Amino acid sequence: MLDWKILEGVAIVVMLVLIVAMLRRALRQKRNEKPSRVAGANDDWIEEFGDGSAFDESDS
């Protein structure tokens, strides 16, 4: 039978591999999300003048 130290080592390595895989997947998903605009960049302007959604390009 395998020694318990070997089994513990294998279990730790497997857990670390799974944790790294989950972190890489989460970072990849976060990187693929494209924000519509940079948060906080133009909040004062948008609050005062709006975000431009009232203007339609077809009216020009």
WOCORQUI-V382626 format. One record per backbone hydrogen bond with DSSP energy under -0.5 kcal/mol. CO is the residue of the C=O (numbers start at 1). NH is the residue of the N-H. If there is no record, write none. Layout:
BEGIN
co:CO nh:NH
co:CO nh:NH
END
This chain:
BEGIN
co:3 nh:7
co:4 nh:8
co:5 nh:9
co:6 nh:10
co:7 nh:11
co:8 nh:12
co:9 nh:13
co:10 nh:14
co:11 nh:15
co:12 nh:16
co:13 nh:17
co:14 nh:18
co:15 nh:19
co:16 nh:20
co:17 nh:21
co:18 nh:22
co:19 nh:23
co:20 nh:24
co:21 nh:25
co:22 nh:26
co:23 nh:27
co:24 nh:28
co:25 nh:29
co:26 nh:30
co:27 nh:31
co:28 nh:32
co:29 nh:33
co:33 nh:35
co:38 nh:41
co:42 nh:46
co:43 nh:47
co:44 nh:48
co:45 nh:49
co:45 nh:50
co:46 nh:50
co:52 nh:55
co:56 nh:59
co:57 nh:60
END
